[in-house]
């Protein structure tokens, strides 16, 4: 009998309508288009409307991915939403809200928190559950409302982030040479202080911390370069993939300089690295599925393409997935 694998059968993305340029930010913040572009590669980000939520964005991306895969919500056995900016501070999860919206009564539903590496983690968690579970399709979403978490007076962080959602539908397949070939999930909790958001229950009432992101950019930058290269090298070595076989490296979109520095450590040509950061900024767990959805929208993904995802984020977490499309 042929080996069972899990393939991605559809992807979809959603960006809020409002596009905010660097120049617009510079009207209220001590920054400039020149600084942001030269230090990060970011030209614009999309920001949610006041009446929009992370679940609203997840729903749009999920519906697009389900339509692309030709899968009905009623058939789903699992919904995982990777997010660290859920609609509610504690519960219910965005995944349960999404399950109700879509009408997916057979689906287990939970959120997964691995920050910007969340989608990478969620793909592997879903793959594992599918291969030892019901065999039903799964929906994996990365959705982040970063604009609600940043301090809009802190130029060190607020210019870097944007809102958005990306989704993938996963199905079990016995097609040879197709599907997720492997994943690599890692964390280094000793770096937890470099990137964190308050507002949890660590501090008891009556003076809880504000729910805001804090970052030391340089150590995160240095960690990211090493981590993203390590992930790709791991796949080349353990799966015996030749560098020229790699059609796309889809990295977490945090900073163009991080991508370029990671690329220089790898034997893979620069044009294989997918770059979307200029128009979307850092959308955390949504960044990799949004980039996959954009590739698909442009008709650039073909069956058999080898796609390596690689990401890093708060935790610090890092990891990737090796996929034969
Ligand atoms: O998903 C994970 C999320 N986090 C990341 O990926 C962040 C990783 N780190 C980075 O991307 C970079 O470290 C940053 C983009 C955050 C910063 O770039 P950098 O080249 O490391 O700059 P820096 O921290 O060394 O700061 C240089 C200067 C500082 O001024 P002084 O102290 O030299 O006078 C900052 O205050 O740039 C200043 N600066 C800004 N200036 C204008 C910081 N942010 C801005 C800004 N506009 N938005």
Boltz pocket constraint, residues with backbone or C-beta under 6 A from the ligand:
constraints:
  - pocket:
      binder: B
      contacts: [[A, 30], [A, 31], [A, 32], [A, 35], [A, 36], [A, 39], [A, 40], [A, 116], [A, 155], [A, 156], [A, 157], [A, 159], [A, 195], [A, 215], [A, 216], [A, 217], [A, 218], [A, 220], [A, 221], [A, 224], [A, 254], [A, 255], [A, 282], [A, 284], [A, 312], [A, 313], [A, 314]]
      max_distance: 6.0
